[in-house]
Amino acid sequence: MTKPLLQNLTASHRRVIEILFQQGSASRAEIASVTGFTKPTISQIVQDLTEWEVVGEDAARKGLRGQPARPVSVRRQAGFAIGVNFSTSFAEVVAVDLAGSVIDAVQAPLDEPSPECLAALIHEEMERLIRRKRLAKNRLLGAGISFPGDFYADGTLMPHALFPKLKAAHLDRFFCEALGIPVIVENDGRVCALGERVIGVGTRFRTFMLVHIGHGVGGGLIIDGAPYRGVHGNAGILGQYYPYGEPRPSALDLLQTLQKAGFCAPDFDTLADLTPDALPSIEAWMDRAAHQLAPELARISRFFGPEAIVLAGRLPPFITHGLVERLDLAAVLQALDDLPVTPVYASNLGSRAGAVGAATLPIYQALLPLG
């Protein structure tokens, strides 16, 4: 299936698939109404996608006049992709189907955050996952890996300080050879932005700004449905507003805050398991982090003009939602003017936003409009 997807899909095919991702299913008439394509054109596109086993017809809708409409939707079983997110002590590997649903997910300890150890872990867990769920390897589009860092123009990763062994050129080539499948490597903020754009909150918006709370304070920009990387490939990062050595609104800073308060929080996977007596420290951090984020997000959003801001990253959902509830952009902007204030949403992908987002990289490249 992968070959015709990559070689034969036109911009029109991709636009129709995008509508089905957004709506779940739609009739040919509904697709024509949204896209502006003629009904014969939509019928031909749907026929192509059906022959390539990308979409299929659902049960006819009842209760309508005339012949019942037969909606179509993306076939979940038509293919899948692997997504990987990692920290210093663990990695998450997920499989996502073409309809954007998680097939399975696993978390495994990582001996060392190096390319070699990471590749070995991914290969082992990917093969185990494929066997456990009885997935057809010929339906695998590829893998996406979320990296905590930015990239130089030559493809060399400029990793976070906790990952010095990941500073290497052409990591995508290394992982392609090590795993034997197509691999896309990308900055963690942009990975989360793309995940939201394909299957998360961002499906409702064509232009939005994602704020990634992880090892640092990152981000990603989606403009007219496509990720915007900037000339040097690092558009959207926010960390420069919060110097190292000072309190920062990052998830790593939250870990350090909890450790200083006497709680055992060595890595992000422990945040969801903290005892209730850690809640006052977490709430105090959320108050401070929201106070730090609000002014910069308000000004950047006014300059950028997105439909929405989405908060995502390595935090458990209750912390992400707590931050959103505390973010008061209006207090910053309404003192300056009475223009609309950009709404802020919490990711609905939870702390797996990075891994799920990484899995959408091959799906996006294979199926959706590229710009």
C-alpha positions in Angstrom: 0.0 0.0 0.0 2.8 2.4 0.8 4.0 2.6 -2.8 0.8 4.0 -4.4 0.3 6.3 -1.5 3.7 7.9 -1.9 3.7 8.0 -5.7 0.1 8.5 -6.8 -1.5 10.8 -4.3 -2.2 14.2 -5.8 -3.0 17.4 -3.8 -6.7 16.7 -4.4 -6.4 13.2 -3.0 -4.6 14.6 0.1 -7.2 17.3 0.6 -10.0 14.7 0.6 -8.1 12.6 3.1 -7.6 15.7 5.3 -11.4 16.3 5.4 -11.9 12.7 6.5 -9.3 13.1 9.3 -11.1 16.2 10.5 -14.6 14.8 10.3 -14.1 11.1 10.9 -16.4 10.3 7.9 -18.3 12.3 5.3 -20.5 11.7 2.3 -19.3 12.6 -1.2 -21.6 15.6 -1.2 -20.3 16.8 2.1 -16.7 16.5 0.8 -17.6 18.4 -2.3 -19.2 21.2 -0.3 -16.1 21.6 1.9 -13.5 21.3 -0.8 -15.3 23.1 -3.7 -14.6 20.2 -6.0 -17.4 19.0 -8.3 -19.3 15.8 -7.4 -17.8 13.9 -10.3 -14.3 14.9 -9.2 -15.0 13.7 -5.7 -16.4 10.4 -6.9 -13.2 9.8 -8.9 -11.0 10.7 -6.0 -13.0 8.4 -3.6 -12.8 5.6 -6.2 -9.0 6.0 -6.4 -8.6 6.0 -2.7 -10.9 3.0 -2.4 -8.9 1.0 -5.0 -5.7 1.9 -3.0 -7.4 0.6 0.2 -7.0 4.0 1.9 -10.7 4.7 2.4 -13.9 2.6 2.6 -17.6 3.1 2.7 -19.5 3.1 6.0 -23.1 2.1 6.6 -25.7 4.2 4.8 -27.2 6.9 6.8 -30.9 6.4 7.5 -33.7 8.9 8.0 -32.9 11.1 5.0 -35.0 11.7 1.9 -34.2 9.9 -1.3 -31.4 7.4 -1.5 -29.4 7.2 1.8 -25.9 8.8 1.7 -23.0 6.4 2.0 -20.3 8.2 3.9 -16.6 7.2 3.5 -13.8 7.2 6.1 -10.1 6.4 6.3 -9.6 2.6 6.7 -7.8 2.1 10.1 -6.4 -1.2 9.0 -4.9 0.3 5.8 -1.6 1.1 7.4 0.2 2.2 10.6 3.2 4.2 11.7 5.6 4.0 14.7 6.2 6.9 17.0 9.0 7.3 19.5 9.6 9.8 22.3 12.3 9.5 25.0 13.9 11.1 28.0 17.1 10.3 29.9 15.8 7.0 31.5 13.0 5.7 29.4 11.5 5.7 25.9 7.9 5.4 24.6 7.1 3.5 21.5 3.6 3.7 20.0 1.8 2.4 16.9 -0.9 4.6 15.3 -3.2 3.6 12.6 -4.2 5.6 9.5 -7.3 6.9 11.2 -5.1 8.4 14.0 -6.0 6.0 16.8 -3.3 4.4 19.0 -3.1 0.7 18.3 -0.7 0.0 21.2 1.9 1.8 23.3 4.8 0.6 25.5 7.2 2.3 27.8 10.7 0.8 28.3 13.8 1.7 30.3 16.6 3.3 28.3 20.1 2.3 29.4 21.6 5.4 27.9 20.3 8.2 25.7 22.6 7.5 22.8 21.8 6.8 19.1 22.9 3.1 19.5 21.0 2.4 22.7 17.9 4.2 21.4 18.0 2.3 18.1 18.3 -1.0 19.8 15.4 -0.3 22.1 13.2 1.0 19.3 13.9 -2.1 17.2 13.1 -4.5 20.0 9.9 -2.8 21.1 8.7 -2.2 17.6 9.1 -5.9 16.6 7.5 -7.0 19.8 4.5 -4.6 19.3 4.1 -5.7 15.7 4.0 -9.4 16.8 1.7 -8.7 19.7 -0.9 -6.9 17.6 -0.3 -9.1 14.5 0.3 -6.1 12.3 1.3 -6.5 8.7 4.8 -5.1 8.1 4.0 -4.3 4.5 1.5 -1.8 5.9 4.1 0.1 7.9 4.6 3.6 6.6 7.7 4.3 8.7 8.7 5.7 12.1 9.0 9.2 13.5 11.3 10.1 16.4 10.8 13.1 18.6 14.1 14.7 19.7 14.7 17.2 22.5 16.8 19.7 20.6 17.1 21.8 17.5 18.8 21.2 14.2 21.6 23.0 12.4 21.1 23.6 8.6 23.3 20.5 7.8 21.0 18.3 9.8 23.2 18.0 12.8 21.2 17.9 16.0 21.9 20.5 18.7 20.5 18.5 21.6 19.5 19.6 25.1 22.4 19.6 27.5 21.2 16.3 29.1 21.8 14.5 25.7 25.4 15.2 24.6 25.7 11.9 22.7 22.9 12.8 20.4 24.9 15.6 18.7 25.3 14.0 15.3 24.7 14.7 11.7 22.1 12.9 9.6 20.5 11.0 12.5 17.6 10.1 10.1 20.1 8.1 8.0 21.5 6.3 11.0 18.0 5.2 12.3 16.9 4.2 8.8 19.8 1.8 8.5 19.5 0.6 12.1 15.7 -0.1 11.9 15.5 -1.0 8.2 12.4 1.3 7.6 11.9 4.9 6.6 12.5 7.2 9.6 11.8 10.9 10.2 13.5 12.7 13.0 12.2 16.0 14.2 12.3 18.6 17.0 9.9 17.6 19.9 7.9 20.9 19.7 7.2 20.5 16.0 6.4 16.9 16.5 3.7 17.8 19.0 2.4 20.5 16.7 2.0 18.1 13.9 0.4 15.5 16.1 -2.2 18.1 17.2 -2.7 19.1 13.5 -3.4 15.5 12.4 -5.3 14.0 15.3 -5.5 16.4 18.2 -7.0 19.8 19.1 -5.3 21.3 16.0 -7.6 19.5 13.6 -10.1 22.4 14.2 -7.5 25.0 13.1 -5.5 25.8 10.0 -3.1 28.1 11.8 -2.0 27.7 15.4 0.9 27.9 17.7 2.0 25.0 19.9 3.9 25.5 23.2 5.9 22.4 24.2 6.7 22.0 27.9 9.4 19.4 28.2 13.2 19.5 28.8 13.0 23.1 27.8 10.3 25.5 26.5 9.8 24.8 22.9 7.2 25.1 20.3 5.9 24.6 16.8 4.0 26.7 14.2 1.3 25.4 11.9 0.5 27.8 9.1 -2.3 27.1 6.6 -2.2 23.4 7.7 1.5 22.9 7.2 4.4 23.0 9.7 6.5 26.1 9.4 10.2 25.5 10.2 11.7 28.9 9.3 14.9 29.5 7.3 17.1 27.7 9.8 14.6 25.0 10.7 13.9 26.2 14.3 10.9 28.5 14.1 8.7 28.5 17.2 11.2 27.9 20.0 10.6 29.9 23.2 13.4 28.9 25.5 15.5 32.0 24.9 12.9 34.0 26.9 13.7 31.9 30.0 17.5 31.7 30.7 19.1 28.6 32.1 20.2 28.9 35.7 16.9 30.6 36.6 13.4 29.2 37.3 11.8 28.3 34.0 8.3 27.1 33.0 9.7 23.8 31.7 8.7 20.2 32.8 12.4 19.7 33.7 12.2 22.7 36.0 9.1 21.1 37.7 11.1 17.9 38.3 13.9 19.9 39.9 11.4 21.9 42.0 9.8 18.7 43.3 13.2 17.2 44.0 14.2 20.2 46.1 11.0 19.8 48.0 12.0 16.3 48.9 9.8 14.3 46.5 11.1 11.4 44.3 10.7 12.7 40.8 13.7 11.6 38.7 12.0 11.7 35.3 8.7 12.7 33.6 7.1 9.3 33.9 7.0 9.7 37.7 4.9 12.9 37.7 1.5 11.1 37.3 2.3 8.8 40.3 3.2 11.5 42.9 1.4 11.3 46.2 -1.2 14.0 47.1 1.2 15.8 49.5 3.1 16.9 46.4 0.1 18.8 45.1 0.9 22.1 46.9 4.3 22.2 45.3 2.9 21.4 41.9 0.2 24.1 42.2 2.8 26.6 43.3 4.9 25.7 40.3 1.9 26.0 38.0 1.1 29.5 39.4 4.7 30.6 38.7 5.0 29.0 35.3 1.7 30.4 34.1 2.8 33.9 35.3 6.1 33.4 33.3 4.4 32.1 30.1 1.5 34.6 29.8 3.3 37.8 28.8 5.4 36.1 26.1 2.6 34.0 24.7 0.3 37.1 24.6 2.8 39.2 22.7 3.9 36.4 20.3 0.3 35.4 19.6 -0.6 39.0 18.9 2.3 39.3 16.4 1.8 35.9 14.9 -2.1 36.0 14.8 -2.9 32.3 15.2 -6.4 30.9 15.6 -5.3 29.2 18.8 -2.5 28.3 21.1 -2.1 24.7 22.2 -0.2 23.7 25.3 1.4 20.2 25.1 4.5 18.3 26.1 5.8 16.0 28.9 3.3 16.9 31.6 0.4 14.8 32.8 -3.0 16.1 31.7 -4.0 17.5 35.1 -0.9 19.8 35.1 -1.3 20.9 31.4 -5.0 21.8 32.1 -4.0 23.5 35.3 -1.5 25.7 33.4 -4.1 26.6 30.7 -6.6 27.6 33.5 -4.0 29.9 34.9 -2.9 31.5 31.7 -4.5 34.9 31.5 -3.5 36.4 28.2 -6.3 39.0 28.4 -4.7 40.6 31.4 -1.7 41.3 29.3 -3.3 42.3 26.0 -6.5 44.2 27.1 -4.4 46.7 28.8 -2.9 47.5 25.4 -6.0 47.3 23.1 -9.4 45.7 22.7 -8.5 43.3 19.9 -9.5 39.6 20.2 -7.4 37.4 22.5 -6.1 34.1 21.1 -7.7 31.2 23.0 -5.5 28.7 24.7 -6.2 24.9 24.7 -4.7 22.0 26.5 -3.6 19.0 24.3 -5.9 16.1 24.4 -3.1 13.7 23.7 -1.7 13.9 27.3 1.8 13.1 28.3 2.1 10.8 25.2 1.7 13.8 22.9 5.4 13.4 21.8 5.2 9.7 20.9 1.8 10.0 19.2 2.9 13.1 17.4 6.0 11.4 16.2 3.9 8.6 14.7 2.0 11.2 12.7 5.1 12.3 10.9 5.1 9.4 8.4 1.2 9.6 8.1 1.4 13.3 7.4 4.1 12.9 4.8 2.3 10.0 3.1 -1.3 11.2 3.2 -2.0 14.8 4.0 -1.4 18.2 2.2 2.2 19.1 2.4 1.7 22.9 2.3 
